[in-house]
Structures are given as structure tokens and as C-alpha cells.
Amino acid sequence: MEYQIQTPVFLKNDTDIKDPANLTRAKDLPTQLAISLTFGIGAFIAFCILRPRWSTLYAARKKQVYSASTLPDLPKTLFGWIPALWKITDDEVLATAGLDAYVFLAFFKMAIRFTGLATILAFTVLLPIQYYYDGSKIKFTSFSMWALSNNRHPDEGKPKKLDGPYLWAYLFFVYIFTGLATYLLVDATKKVIAVRQKYLGGQVTITDRTIRLSGVPPELRSESALRQYMDELNIGKVESVTICRDWLELDKLMEQRDSALRSLEAAYTSYYGFRRTLYSDPDELPTATSTPGSTDSEDAPLLAPHGSGPHSHKTNRPMHTFRYGPFKMHTKTVDSIDHYTALLQTLDKRITVARKQTYKPVPIAFVTMSSTASAQVAIQAVLDPRFGTLLAYQAPAPDSIVWRNTYMSRTQRVVRSWSISVFVSILSIIWLIPVTGLAALLNIADIQKIWPWLAAVLEKSEWVESLVQAFLPTLALTLLNVAVPYFYEWLSTYQAFISIAELELSVISKNFFFTFFNLFIAFTILGTALTFEKLWDELKGSLSDTTRVAYALAGSLNGLAAFYVNLIILQGIGMFPFRLLEFGTVALYPINKLISRSPRQYAELNRPPVFSYGFFLPQPILVLIITFVYSILPRGRLILFFGFLYFIIGYFTYKYQLLYAMDHPQHSTGQAWSMIFYRVVIGLIIFQLAMAGFLASQGAFVRSAMVAPLIVGNILWMYRWDEDWGKLNSFIALHAIREPGDVDVNQSIPDQEGQVIRGDGRTDLETLDERREHGGLFVNPSLVSPLEEVWVGRRRTMIRRATDERMM
């Protein structure tokens, strides 16, 4: 089968709207820019105005998280916060937001460097070459016509056959941009791993000293037996052992108690009329705890003394109606306060008894060693000669463990994991149906076939036609890309991950697969097929013939350049300011406040929103891949330029949110960098495949074949990653570990970037992880957490400042 490059032609009298390649026109660019600038500037100005006024929202993390309190106060002027945010160094990011935040922002810095340098090369070197060979006779009538110029003959509107030194320039820049991206990726990888080794090797936390053992045999499922086994390995002193047990019954009792507690608080609030009373200091976030001076004993009085409650109350006590009997046909109405008080007292007694019971052990254990080095030796070694027995992994942070999932057998976890993975793969095919419909909006000929009435309307107004073809598809895919991650996160909760950090990494993988497959593969490799059946045929053909993939890439990339320009403009200029504004939180706040029924729920409204890398990382990786693929093509310079703006705006947006506005309690020790590396290299391979197809379609088969070494090299690089860098990104090198007292703490060692680190590898202050895990234990909270008392009223004696860290 013969393939030929098809690219849109922007002629002064372009009336060939039924040309499938003519997906967008020159006027679509200013339309998209105008809409995105209107939305983006409006949201940005609103944020700048509201930021100093709503500090409990836009500086929630700095006010409520101890580690962020050391950050500088940002100026309250309209734009003064921008240079102040820029001046915050990587060391400060690492100290106040942790390793995961450092890795996330390191990716943006790498992308900024690539898109910035590639944009300069594209405009100063590639543009003159392309203009001389492609556009010397074209008279451009607008900036967008020039920016989206292509390689069609200006008089005939036919694809211009390229030959000679022009195609050698394409091959040359394939190597140049591949080398540039590779250098920046390796440089960023070295820095991330060096920082990771120093950060983790220089801190002392219970997580770093603890290993998670899977496949514990029945004879070792006791603390004494497992401790003796680990001691006999002579890899270090065992500090403590926790055998996981089936505590499901106890967990359910704690959940029932929490529900009853909240219902009782709502009943008291309704009765006493303090529904909207919070606390005197709006900058503090209270939480329900025992009152100072009161006991945490399970036998303590359930309610505080009557005198400590509100001073006035309504005359009518709240009532509760519940159904009972066969088919729930009978009803009974009782006093809500009395009912939930009695229920709490009953649950407290049952929990007290349940905590003293002995439960069946499961084949998972947590072993805390006396030193980080001992734990790393165990993690990186094979402990038992039997298959699947005593497999050692780095333990997650204590507050990240999903204890309910530890009760499952390995078979149950594997079945759940694979079932969800297969289901997600099937969903990716199903998503092609709406994506194909959206793709039809890019071509007026397809609109004519599917919605003739809409095509008639569009033909009457060029502005409406531009709006529908340029803005609506990108907006719809953007909204889809916002909604689907929530669904995938919900699915991941059923995949039986042991920790929240593992779940988050899984969400990153799932969401990237969705954005990559549906926003790139479905649109680019498969083309804008009119029907799902045709789309499926294209998919099968592409998967069965790799050369067809290269030709399909080359044949459709130029035709979809304007679509991806519009998508990047909308995502970067239009949507990032709304993310900075936290539009969703602001919009839902009145609703959440309206449905809040107790002081506890009101206090929870002011907690910092949680930053999820699973939601925010996949899309920037896709944008970087798009800039790779289009970097050399005639219209790639515009994608590179707007990609550069996208990453700059995204860097400032996420840096502000990670430091000041949002919290990230999960602890994955920067392991997301491995996922970033693999996906960036995949993007390079697709870029090289596309350029090989482009050169082959122009008859330059020798030059096309000369791209093959790059593809093979990148595949081998991916294969070698785990051996060369993967282990350093997963473990802590023994030489990097600095236990307290190993060397003179007054000795300073300059690192490779000129920073000064103490001789023991530790900073003067505790790291973020050390503060978070101070006093932490690998014990199910249902066994040891104090039973919270009822939170009623606003008395300061019943609340305290709540943080997820130890206040020093």
C-alpha cells in the first residue's frame, strides 16, 4: 500500500473544505487564542485579587502544615508573588514539600529547557530552510497563515515533492533534537537520583528502617518466630516486628463508631443551634480531640460535662426514624441524641473487647531494623530459597498503609490487580467511540455526513464554524481528561494496593495510558475515522504492520497540527489559571458549607486540598511527547512555542500549589521519575517513527533508514534503564546512608552542585519525612488510636490546631 503525506493548505481562496486533510484553517488560531486568553487572564486576575483576601484557601498549606511555615511570606501585591515564588530554591522545595514535589517540578524544568532550546532552533535554523524550499512563493495574509505554513505548492495546492539537501536537514535535526532531549533527560535523571540518595540516605525515619515482608510462611507468623529468623540472617538488629492480622471486624467497628460520632455531633449542633459557629481564629484548623486535661481512656465519660457545652438550645430535640422488621415495614421514631449516645457507648464497649482479642495472622509483616543500612540489605537481597516466600520490599509510610488490603491473600490481590488492568484496557477501546465523534468535528465534510443541519449552520458563519471546529473539540477532550482520572482513581482503590503511594503511582500509569492512547493514538495514528468500525479497522492494521504506523503518523501529523496547537493553547493559557484559582474548590465550597452539619465538618472545609500526581502528571508528559513529534515538521515551531509557554505557566502554577496551597501526604520517595523516564523515551521513539515515515513518504528511503539506529538505541536504553538507573531510583545505596554518629557532624562536604551538606549527610533541621513520621509505628490505628469524644460548640478547650505533623 502506498502512503503519501497529506497536509492542509492555507490559500487565499481556499474553498476546498471537503478535503479531509483540511481539518482546520488559519482563522482558527486567533479564535482559540482569543477564547483561551479571555478565560486565562480572567482567572489569573481573579486569583491575584483573591489570593491575599482568601489566605485560608490560597495559603492553606503554609498556615496549617508545619514544614511549610518556614517558606517566605509572599507579597500581597497583585503580581509581587510571582518573582518571590521564582526565587524559592530547589533546596527549599525539598525541605518544605518533599522529594515527590522536587521530582515533579524537575520534570517541568527539563521540559522548559527542551522546548525553549528547540523553539530557538526551529525559528532560527529550520524556519529559513523550510521557507526557502516550501514557501518562497507564498504570500501570507495573516500571522496564523504564516505560523501554520506547510509544504504545498502555492499555485496547485498539491503536496510538493521534497528532495535534495532539504530532506538531509530533516534527518540532521532528528539527530539534533534526539540528542538534545537525551542529554536533558540524562542530566535531569542524574540530578534527581543524586538528590534522592542524599535526601533519603541522610534522614532517619522509621519507614526507611522498615521492610515489608510478603509470603510469610505459617511457621513464621508470630512476632517471636519471625524476629528469631531475621536475627539468624545476621543482617542487623531487629527493633520490632508487626505481623498483620485479619482485623477487618475491628476496622468495621471503628467505621461504625465514626459514623455514629458524626451523626451525634450533627444532632447536638441542630439542637443547640451552633450550626455555623466555627472557631475564633479563622487561620487555624481545629480537629476533634480530647479536651486538655481530660483522659484518653476508653472508660472516660463519653460526653464533656454539661457546663462546657453551649449556653442556649432549642426546645425541640432532633428525632431519628429508622425501619425494622420484615422487609423494613415497621418504623420507630426516637430521640436522636439519646439514640446515638447509646449507640456510641455500645460501640465503645465492643471496640474495647475487640482490641483485646487475638486475630488470625496473614502472610504479610513489617520488620523494623535498627538501621537504614540493615533494612536496605534485606530489601536488596533474597532472604529465602523457597519460591514466593519472604519477599522483601521497602515499607510504605505508616500513615500510607491501607490496612484492609493487607488482610487479602496474594492470590486475591493478583486477581484484583489483573482484573482492573484488563478492564482499563477494554475501557480504552470504548473511549474511542466518543473520541471518534469529537474527531469528526475537525472536518466539515464529516459533520456534513453525521449532522447535516449543523454543517448548514456552520457554512453560514465562518466565526461559528471556527468556534465549533477549533474550540469545542479541544474543550470536550479537556473536560474528558479531567473527569476520567477520577473514575480511574476510584477503580484503583479496588486493586488491593498495600499503600496509598502505590495507588497513586498506578493512577499515574492509568491516566497516562488514557491520555496517550485516546488523545494521541486515536487522533494521529488512527486518523479521524468517521465511524468506530473504520477506526477499529485502522487500529488492527496499525498493530499488525509497524511500517504502517510510521506512514500513518507521517500522513496525519501535519493535518492535525492545528488541533494540537489549539489543545496546548487551551490547556496552558486557558486552563492553568483556573487550576491556580482552584475553581472546583471555590465553586463547591458554598455547597459543602451548606451541607456541613457539625463543627468537625466545618473544620474539614478549611483543610488544604490534596495534590494528586496521578491527576496532574500524565497530561504534561503527553504535551512534551507532542512537542517531540512535531518539533521538526513545518508547523512544529508553533507547537514548540506554545509548549514552552505551557510548561512555564504550569511550573509556576504547580510550584505555588505544592508549596503554599495544597498538601501531598503520600510518600513515594520520588519513584515517579522512573515512570517519567519510560514515557519520555516512548515519546522519542514515536517522534523517530514519524520522521522515518515522513522521509520514506518523500522517497528518501536511505535517509529514512538512517533513523533506525536511533529507534533501536532508545529501545535498548529503555531495556537497560533498570540496570543502570532503576535500582538507584528504587533503593538507597549503602554508601549514601549516613547513620547518626558515623562521622564528625561538624565536617562539611560540598556536593556536585556546590551545596554544603553536613558530614553525617543530614541537614540542620529535620527533613519533611522525619517530621511527618515522628513517633509513628507500624500498628493498625484501629488497635491503638484514642476514641474521639464528641465535638460540640466552639469552646477552645475542646479543639486544638490540627496538623499531620508534630509541631516543634
C-alpha positions in Angstrom: 0.0 0.0 0.0 1.3 3.4 -0.9 1.2 6.3 1.6 1.6 10.0 0.9 1.8 13.0 3.2 -1.4 14.9 3.3 -1.2 18.4 4.8 -3.7 21.2 4.9 -3.2 24.1 2.5 -4.0 27.6 3.5 -4.6 29.5 0.3 -6.1 32.9 -0.1 -9.1 31.5 -1.9 -9.3 28.2 -0.1 -12.7 26.7 -0.8 -11.9 23.1 -0.7 -13.4 22.5 2.6 -14.2 18.9 1.8 -10.6 17.9 1.6 -10.1 15.5 4.6 -6.7 16.9 5.2 -8.0 20.4 5.5 -9.1 19.9 9.1 -8.6 23.5 10.3 -7.9 26.9 8.8 -5.8 29.9 9.6 -8.5 31.8 11.4 -8.9 29.0 14.0 -5.7 30.1 15.7 -6.8 33.6 16.6 -10.2 32.3 17.7 -8.6 29.8 20.1 -6.1 32.4 21.3 -8.9 34.9 22.0 -11.0 32.4 23.9 -8.1 31.0 25.9 -6.7 34.4 26.7 -10.1 35.6 27.8 -10.6 32.7 30.2 -7.0 32.5 31.3 -6.4 36.2 32.0 -9.8 36.5 33.8 -9.0 33.6 36.1 -5.4 34.8 36.7 -6.5 38.3 37.6 -9.2 36.8 39.9 -6.6 34.7 41.6 -4.3 37.7 42.1 -7.1 39.7 43.7 -8.5 36.9 45.9 -5.1 35.4 47.0 -4.4 37.9 49.8 -8.1 38.0 50.8 -8.7 34.3 51.0 -5.5 33.2 52.6 -7.2 30.3 54.3 -7.7 28.8 50.9 -4.7 30.0 48.8 -2.2 29.7 51.6 -3.8 26.8 53.4 -0.7 24.6 53.4 1.6 27.3 54.8 -0.9 28.1 57.6 -1.7 24.6 58.6 1.4 22.4 57.8 4.4 23.0 60.0 7.0 22.3 57.4 5.6 25.0 55.1 5.7 27.6 57.8 9.4 28.3 57.0 8.5 29.4 53.5 8.7 33.2 52.9 5.5 35.2 53.0 4.5 36.2 49.5 3.8 39.9 48.9 0.2 40.9 49.0 0.5 43.0 45.8 -1.2 41.9 42.6 1.8 40.4 40.9 4.5 40.6 43.5 4.1 36.9 44.4 5.5 35.8 41.0 9.2 36.9 41.4 9.1 35.8 45.1 7.9 32.4 44.1 10.6 32.2 41.4 13.3 32.9 44.0 12.4 29.9 46.1 15.2 27.4 45.5 15.2 23.7 44.9 16.6 23.1 48.4 13.6 25.0 49.9 11.2 22.9 47.8 12.9 19.7 49.0 12.8 20.8 52.7 9.3 22.1 52.7 7.4 20.0 50.2 9.4 16.8 50.0 11.1 14.6 47.4 8.0 13.9 45.3 7.4 17.7 44.8 11.1 18.1 43.8 10.8 15.3 41.2 7.5 16.7 39.8 9.0 20.2 39.3 12.2 18.8 37.9 10.2 17.3 35.1 8.8 20.7 34.3 12.2 22.3 34.3 13.5 19.7 31.9 10.6 20.3 29.6 11.1 24.1 29.7 14.7 23.6 28.7 13.9 21.4 25.8 11.0 23.4 24.4 12.9 26.6 24.9 16.1 25.5 23.1 14.1 23.6 20.4 11.9 26.7 19.7 15.1 28.8 19.2 16.5 26.3 16.7 13.2 25.9 14.9 12.8 29.6 14.3 16.4 30.5 13.6 17.5 27.4 11.6 14.6 25.3 10.4 12.3 28.2 9.5 14.6 29.7 6.9 15.3 26.3 5.4 11.6 25.5 5.2 10.7 28.9 3.9 13.3 28.7 1.2 12.2 25.3 -0.1 8.5 25.4 0.8 7.2 28.9 0.9 9.3 31.2 -1.2 6.3 32.0 -3.5 3.6 32.0 -0.8 2.1 35.4 0.1 0.9 35.0 3.7 -2.1 37.2 4.6 -2.1 36.7 8.3 0.2 35.6 11.2 -1.7 32.4 11.7 -1.3 31.5 8.0 2.4 32.1 8.3 2.7 30.2 11.6 0.8 27.2 10.2 2.5 27.2 6.8 3.1 23.9 5.1 4.7 22.2 2.2 2.0 22.5 -0.5 2.6 24.2 -3.8 1.0 27.7 -3.7 -0.5 27.5 -7.1 -1.7 24.0 -7.4 -2.5 23.2 -3.8 -0.9 19.8 -4.2 1.7 18.1 -2.0 5.1 19.3 -3.0 7.6 16.5 -3.6 10.7 17.2 -1.4 14.1 16.1 -2.4 17.8 17.0 -2.2 19.5 18.7 0.8 16.2 19.8 2.3 15.5 16.2 3.5 19.0 15.9 4.8 18.2 18.8 7.1 15.2 16.8 8.4 17.5 13.9 9.1 20.1 16.1 10.7 17.6 17.7 13.1 16.1 14.3 14.1 19.6 13.5 15.5 20.0 17.0 16.9 16.6 17.0 18.8 17.0 13.4 19.9 20.5 14.2 21.3 19.2 17.4 23.0 16.2 15.5 24.6 18.5 12.6 25.6 21.1 14.9 27.2 18.5 16.8 29.2 16.8 13.6 30.3 20.1 12.1 31.4 21.1 15.3 33.1 17.8 15.6 35.0 18.0 11.9 35.9 21.5 12.3 37.4 20.3 15.3 39.5 17.1 13.6 40.7 19.0 10.4 41.7 21.8 12.3 43.4 19.3 14.4 45.4 17.2 11.3 46.2 20.2 9.4 47.5 21.4 12.3 49.7 17.9 13.1 50.9 16.9 9.5 51.9 20.4 8.5 52.9 20.8 11.4 55.3 17.5 11.1 57.1 16.5 8.6 59.8 12.8 7.6 59.7 11.0 4.5 60.8 9.9 4.0 57.2 13.5 3.8 55.9 14.4 1.3 58.6 11.3 -0.9 58.0 10.9 -3.7 55.4 7.6 -5.2 54.2 7.7 -9.0 54.0 5.3 -10.8 51.7 4.7 -14.5 51.6 5.5 -15.1 55.3 5.1 -18.9 55.8 2.7 -20.2 58.5 5.5 -21.3 60.9 6.9 -17.7 61.0 3.5 -15.9 61.5 4.3 -14.9 65.1 6.4 -11.9 66.3 8.9 -14.1 68.2 9.4 -16.7 65.4 9.9 -14.0 62.7 12.3 -12.0 64.9 14.4 -15.1 65.5 14.5 -15.8 61.8 15.6 -12.3 60.9 18.2 -12.3 63.7 19.7 -15.5 62.3 20.3 -13.8 58.9 22.9 -11.6 60.6 22.0 -8.6 58.6 21.3 -6.3 61.6 19.5 -6.0 64.8 15.7 -6.3 64.7 13.9 -3.5 66.6 10.3 -4.5 66.2 8.1 -6.9 64.3 4.4 -6.5 63.3 2.6 -9.5 62.0 -0.5 -8.3 60.0 -3.7 -10.0 61.1 -7.3 -10.1 59.9 -8.5 -7.0 61.8 -11.5 -6.5 59.4 -14.1 -6.9 62.2 -12.3 -4.2 64.3 -12.0 -1.9 61.3 -15.7 -2.1 60.7 -16.5 -1.3 64.3 -14.3 1.8 64.1 -16.0 2.9 60.9 -19.4 2.4 62.5 -18.2 4.5 65.5 -17.0 7.3 63.3 -20.4 7.4 61.5 -22.3 7.4 64.8 -20.0 10.1 66.2 -20.6 12.4 63.3 -24.4 11.8 63.5 -24.4 12.6 67.2 -22.4 15.8 66.6 -24.9 16.8 63.9 -27.8 16.2 66.3 -26.2 18.3 69.0 -25.4 21.1 66.6 -29.0 21.0 65.4 -30.3 21.1 68.9 -28.1 23.8 70.3 -28.2 26.0 67.2 -24.5 26.4 66.6 -24.6 25.1 63.1 -22.5 27.9 61.6 -20.2 28.5 64.6 -16.7 27.7 63.9 -13.8 29.0 65.9 -12.3 32.3 66.8 -9.2 32.1 64.7 -10.0 31.5 61.0 -6.4 30.7 60.2 -6.4 27.7 62.4 -7.7 24.3 61.5 -9.2 22.5 64.5 -9.9 18.9 64.8 -11.8 16.8 67.3 -9.6 15.6 70.1 -9.9 15.0 73.8 -10.0 18.2 75.8 -6.9 19.2 77.6 -6.8 17.7 81.0 -9.3 15.0 80.0 -8.3 11.4 79.8 -7.9 9.4 76.6 -9.0 6.3 78.5 -11.7 4.2 76.8 -13.6 4.2 80.1 -13.7 8.1 80.3 -17.1 9.8 80.1 -18.4 9.9 76.5 -19.6 13.5 76.7 -17.9 16.5 78.2 -19.5 17.9 81.3 -22.8 19.8 80.7 -21.2 23.1 81.7 -18.7 23.0 78.9 -21.4 22.9 76.2 -23.3 25.8 74.6 -25.4 28.1 76.8 -28.6 28.0 74.9 -30.6 25.4 73.0 -33.8 24.9 71.1 -36.9 23.5 72.8 -37.4 20.6 70.3 -34.8 17.9 70.3 -34.0 16.3 67.0 -35.6 13.0 66.2 -34.5 9.9 64.3 -36.7 7.5 62.4 -35.5 4.0 61.5 -37.1 1.0 59.9 -37.1 -2.6 61.3 -38.9 -5.9 61.0 -39.6 -8.0 57.9 -38.9 -6.0 54.7 -38.3 -2.9 56.9 -42.1 -2.3 57.0 -42.1 -1.0 60.6 -40.8 2.3 61.7 -39.8 3.8 65.0 -39.0 7.4 66.0 -36.6 8.0 68.8 -34.6 11.0 70.2 -31.5 11.4 68.0 -29.2 12.5 70.8 -30.2 9.6 73.1 -30.1 7.1 70.3 -26.6 8.0 69.0 -25.3 8.4 72.6 -26.4 4.9 73.4 -25.0 3.6 70.1 -21.6 5.2 70.8 -21.5 3.7 74.3 -22.3 0.3 72.9 -19.7 0.6 70.1 -17.0 1.7 72.6 -17.6 -1.3 74.7 -17.4 -3.6 71.7 -14.2 -2.0 70.5 -12.6 -2.3 73.9 -13.4 -6.0 73.8 -12.3 -6.4 70.2 -9.0 -4.8 70.8 -8.1 -7.5 73.3 -9.0 -10.4 71.0 -6.5 -12.5 69.0 -6.9 -12.5 65.3 -5.8 -14.8 62.5 -2.3 -13.8 61.1 -1.9 -13.2 57.4 1.3 -13.7 55.3 2.4 -10.0 55.5 4.6 -8.5 58.1 6.5 -5.3 58.8 10.0 -5.7 60.3 11.8 -2.5 61.7 15.5 -2.8 61.8 17.9 -0.8 64.0 19.5 1.0 61.0 18.6 2.0 57.5 21.6 0.1 56.1 20.3 -3.2 57.6 16.9 -2.6 56.0 18.4 -1.9 52.6 20.5 -5.0 52.7 17.3 -7.1 53.4 15.4 -5.3 50.7 18.1 -5.8 48.0 18.7 -9.5 48.9 17.0 -12.8 48.5 16.0 -13.9 52.0 14.6 -17.4 51.5 15.3 -20.1 48.9 11.6 -21.0 48.5 9.6 -19.5 45.7 7.4 -16.6 46.7 8.5 -16.8 50.3 9.7 -13.8 52.4 9.8 -11.3 49.6 11.2 -8.1 51.0 10.1 -4.6 49.9 10.6 -1.1 51.1 7.8 -0.5 53.6 5.4 2.4 52.9 5.0 5.2 55.5 2.8 4.1 58.4 0.0 6.6 57.6 0.1 5.4 54.0 -0.8 1.8 54.6 -4.2 0.6 53.5 -4.6 -2.0 56.3 -7.7 -3.5 54.9 -5.8 -4.7 51.8 -3.2 -6.5 53.9 -5.8 -9.0 55.0 -6.2 -10.3 51.5 -4.2 -13.3 50.2 -1.7 -12.8 47.5 -4.0 -14.6 45.0 -6.8 -12.2 45.8 -4.6 -9.2 45.3 -3.2 -10.6 42.0 -6.7 -11.4 40.7 -8.0 -8.0 41.6 -5.0 -6.2 40.1 -5.2 -8.1 36.8 -9.0 -7.8 36.6 -8.8 -4.0 36.9 -5.9 -3.8 34.4 -7.9 -5.7 31.8 -11.0 -3.7 32.5 -9.0 -0.4 32.0 -7.6 -1.8 28.7 -11.2 -2.5 27.5 -12.3 0.9 28.6 -9.5 2.5 26.5 -11.1 0.9 23.4 -14.6 2.0 24.5 -13.4 5.6 24.9 -12.6 5.6 21.2 -16.3 5.9 20.5 -16.8 9.4 22.0 -13.3 10.4 20.8 -14.1 9.5 17.3 -17.3 11.6 17.4 -15.2 14.6 18.6 -12.7 14.0 15.9 -15.5 14.4 13.3 -15.9 18.0 14.4 -12.5 18.7 13.0 -13.7 18.2 9.4 -16.7 19.9 7.9 -17.1 17.0 5.4 -17.6 14.6 8.3 -20.0 17.0 10.0 -22.0 17.1 6.7 -22.3 13.3 6.8 -23.3 13.0 10.5 -25.1 16.2 11.3 -26.2 17.9 8.0 -28.2 20.5 9.9 -25.1 21.6 11.9 -23.0 21.7 8.7 -25.6 24.1 7.2 -25.4 26.3 10.2 -21.6 26.4 10.2 -21.4 27.3 6.5 -23.4 30.4 7.1 -21.0 31.8 9.7 -17.2 31.4 9.5 -16.8 32.6 13.1 -19.2 29.9 14.4 -17.5 27.3 12.1 -14.1 28.2 13.6 -15.5 28.1 17.1 -17.0 24.6 16.6 -14.0 23.1 14.8 -11.2 24.8 16.8 -12.5 25.3 20.3 -15.3 22.7 21.0 -13.2 19.5 20.3 -10.3 20.7 22.5 -12.7 21.8 25.2 -14.6 18.5 25.2 -11.3 16.4 25.3 -10.1 18.7 28.1 -13.2 18.0 30.1 -13.0 14.3 29.4 -9.4 14.4 30.5 -10.5 16.0 33.8 -13.3 13.6 34.5 -11.8 10.2 33.6 -8.9 10.4 36.1 -11.4 10.5 39.0 -13.0 7.3 37.6 -9.6 5.6 37.3 -8.7 6.6 40.8 -11.9 5.1 42.1 -11.1 1.9 40.1 -7.6 1.8 41.6 -8.9 1.7 45.1 -10.3 -1.8 44.3 -6.9 -3.0 43.1 -5.8 -4.0 46.6 -2.6 -1.9 46.8 -0.9 -2.0 50.2 -0.2 1.7 50.3 -1.7 5.0 49.1 1.6 5.8 47.4 1.4 2.6 45.3 -2.2 3.5 44.4 -1.1 7.0 43.3 1.7 5.6 41.0 -0.9 3.3 39.5 -3.2 6.2 38.8 -0.4 8.0 37.0 0.1 5.0 34.8 -3.6 4.5 34.0 -4.3 8.2 33.3 -1.3 8.5 31.1 -2.4 5.5 29.1 -5.8 7.1 28.7 -4.5 10.5 27.5 -1.8 8.9 25.3 -3.9 6.3 23.6 -7.1 8.4 23.2 -5.7 12.0 22.7 -2.7 10.9 20.5 -3.1 7.4 19.1 -6.8 7.8 18.3 -6.3 11.1 16.6 -2.9 10.8 15.0 -2.0 7.2 14.2 -5.6 6.1 13.5 -6.7 9.3 11.9 -10.1 10.9 12.1 -12.1 7.9 11.1 -15.8 8.7 10.6 -17.1 5.6 12.3 -15.9 3.4 15.1 -15.8 0.4 12.8 -13.4 2.2 10.5 -11.4 3.3 13.5 -11.1 -0.3 14.7 -10.0 -1.5 11.2 -7.3 1.2 11.2 -6.2 0.1 14.7 -5.9 -3.6 13.7 -4.0 -2.6 10.6 -1.6 -0.4 12.5 -0.9 -3.0 15.1 -0.2 -5.7 12.5 2.2 -3.6 10.5 4.8 -1.4 12.2 5.7 0.3 8.9 2.0 1.3 8.6 2.3 3.1 11.9 5.2 5.2 10.6 3.3 6.0 7.4 0.1 6.8 9.3 2.0 9.1 11.7 3.6 10.9 8.8 0.4 11.1 6.9 -1.8 12.7 9.6 0.6 14.7 11.8 0.6 17.9 9.6 -3.1 17.7 9.2 -3.6 17.6 12.9 -1.0 20.2 13.8 -3.6 23.0 14.3 -5.7 20.7 16.5 -2.7 20.1 18.9 -1.8 23.8 18.8 -5.3 24.6 19.9 -5.2 21.9 22.6 -1.9 23.1 24.1 -3.1 26.8 24.0 -6.4 25.9 25.8 -4.6 23.7 28.4 -1.8 26.1 29.1 -3.1 29.6 28.6 -6.8 28.8 29.3 -6.9 26.1 31.9 -3.8 26.5 34.1 -5.1 29.8 35.6 -8.3 28.1 36.6 -6.2 25.4 38.3 -4.3 28.1 40.1 -7.6 29.7 41.1 -8.8 26.3 42.4 -12.0 26.8 40.7 -13.5 23.5 41.7 -12.8 24.0 45.4 -14.2 27.6 45.2 -17.3 26.5 43.4 -18.0 23.6 45.7 -17.3 25.5 48.9 -20.8 27.0 49.3 -22.4 23.7 48.7 -20.1 21.9 51.1 -20.7 24.6 53.7 -24.4 24.3 53.2 -24.4 20.5 53.8 -22.0 20.7 56.8 -23.8 19.9 60.0 -21.2 20.0 62.7 -18.1 21.9 63.9 -16.0 18.9 62.7 -17.3 19.1 59.2 -16.9 22.9 59.1 -13.3 22.5 60.2 -12.7 19.9 57.5 -13.7 22.5 54.9 -10.6 24.5 55.6 -8.1 21.7 55.3 -5.6 22.1 52.4 -6.8 20.3 49.2 -4.8 17.1 48.4 -2.4 17.4 45.5 -2.5 14.2 43.4 0.3 13.5 41.0 -1.9 10.9 39.3 -4.2 13.7 38.1 -1.6 16.3 37.2 1.4 14.5 35.8 0.2 12.4 32.8 -1.0 15.4 30.7 2.2 17.4 30.8 4.1 14.2 29.7 1.8 13.9 26.8 2.3 17.6 25.9 6.1 17.0 25.9 5.6 14.0 23.6 3.6 16.1 21.2 6.3 18.7 21.1 8.8 16.0 20.3 6.8 14.6 17.5 6.1 18.0 15.9 9.5 19.6 16.6 10.8 19.3 13.0 7.7 19.5 10.9 6.9 22.8 9.2 4.3 23.7 11.7 6.1 22.3 14.7 7.6 25.7 15.6 4.2 26.9 16.8 3.7 23.8 18.9 7.1 24.2 20.4 6.5 27.8 21.2 3.1 27.2 22.9 4.5 24.1 24.5 7.2 26.3 26.0 4.6 28.7 27.4 2.6 25.7 28.6 5.5 24.4 30.8 6.4 27.8 32.1 2.8 28.6 33.2 2.5 25.0 34.6 5.7 25.3 36.5 4.6 28.4 38.4 1.1 27.0 38.9 2.2 23.7 40.4 5.1 25.2 42.4 2.7 27.6 44.1 0.2 24.9 44.8 2.7 22.4 46.1 4.4 24.9 48.4 1.5 27.1 49.6 -2.0 25.9 48.7 -2.2 22.1 48.6 -0.8 19.2 50.6 0.6 15.9 49.5 0.7 13.5 52.4 1.7 10.4 50.3 5.3 9.4 50.3 6.6 7.6 47.2 10.3 8.7 47.6 10.4 10.2 44.1 9.8 6.9 42.3 7.6 8.7 39.8 10.8 9.6 37.9 11.0 6.0 36.6 7.6 6.4 35.0 8.5 9.8 33.6 11.7 8.4 32.1 10.0 5.5 30.3 7.2 7.6 28.9 9.6 10.3 27.6 11.7 7.7 25.8 8.5 6.3 24.3 7.8 9.8 23.0 11.2 9.9 21.4 10.6 6.6 19.7 7.3 7.8 18.3 9.0 11.0 17.1 11.6 9.0 15.3 9.0 6.6 13.8 7.0 9.6 12.5 10.1 11.2 10.9 11.1 7.9 9.3 7.7 7.7 7.8 7.8 11.3 6.6 11.2 10.8 4.9 10.0 7.5 3.3 6.8 9.1 2.0 9.0 11.6 0.2 11.0 8.8 -1.5 14.1 9.4 0.7 14.3 5.7 1.8 18.0 5.8 2.6 17.6 8.8 4.9 14.5 7.1 6.4 16.6 4.0 7.2 19.2 6.2 8.8 16.7 7.0 11.6 16.5 3.3 12.6 19.7 3.4 14.8 18.0 6.0 17.0 14.9 3.8 17.4 17.0 0.8 18.3 19.2 2.8 20.6 16.2 4.1 22.5 14.7 0.7 22.9 17.9 -0.7 24.2 18.1 2.3 26.5 14.7 1.5 28.0 15.8 -2.1 28.4 19.0 -1.0 30.3 17.3 1.6 32.4 16.6 -0.7 35.4 20.1 -1.9 35.4 21.8 1.5 35.1 19.4 3.8 36.9 16.3 2.0 38.1 17.9 0.5 41.2 19.2 3.8 42.3 15.7 5.2 41.9 14.2 2.4 43.9 16.7 1.8 46.7 19.2 3.7 48.8 22.8 3.0 48.1 24.6 1.7 51.2 27.4 4.2 50.7 24.9 7.1 50.7 23.5 6.1 54.1 24.8 8.3 57.0 23.7 7.0 60.3 23.9 9.5 63.3 27.4 9.4 64.7 29.1 7.7 61.7 31.4 10.7 61.1 32.2 14.1 62.5 29.0 16.0 62.3 30.9 19.3 62.1 32.6 18.2 58.8 31.0 19.7 55.7 31.1 18.1 52.3 30.3 20.1 49.2 28.1 18.3 46.7 28.5 18.3 42.9 26.3 21.4 42.7 28.2 23.4 45.2 25.7 22.9 48.1 27.0 22.2 51.5 25.8 19.1 53.4 26.8 18.1 56.9 29.2 15.3 57.4 26.5 12.9 58.5 24.5 13.6 55.4 21.8 15.4 57.3 20.6 19.0 57.3 20.5 21.2 60.3 16.7 20.7 60.5 14.7 17.5 60.3 13.5 16.5 56.8 9.9 16.6 55.9 9.6 12.9 56.2 11.2 12.8 59.7 8.7 15.4 61.0 5.8 13.5 59.5 6.8 10.2 60.9 8.0 11.3 64.3 6.6 8.8 66.8 5.0 6.7 64.1 4.6 3.0 64.5 3.6 0.2 62.1 0.5 -0.6 64.0 -3.1 -0.7 62.8 -4.7 2.5 64.0 -7.9 0.7 64.9 -5.9 -1.0 67.7 -4.3 2.0 69.4 -6.0 5.3 68.2 -7.8 7.0 71.0 -11.6 7.1 70.8 -12.5 10.6 70.0 -15.0 12.5 72.1 -18.0 14.4 70.8 -17.1 17.8 69.4 -19.8 20.2 70.4 -19.7 24.0 70.3 -16.8 26.3 69.8 -15.0 26.3 73.1 -11.3 26.5 72.7 -10.8 23.8 75.3 -12.3 21.2 73.0 -10.2 21.9 69.9 -6.6 22.3 69.0 -4.6 23.2 66.0 -4.5 20.1 63.7 -1.6 19.2 61.6 -0.4 16.0 60.0 3.0 16.6 61.6 4.5 17.0 65.0 4.5 20.7 66.0 8.0 21.5 67.1 
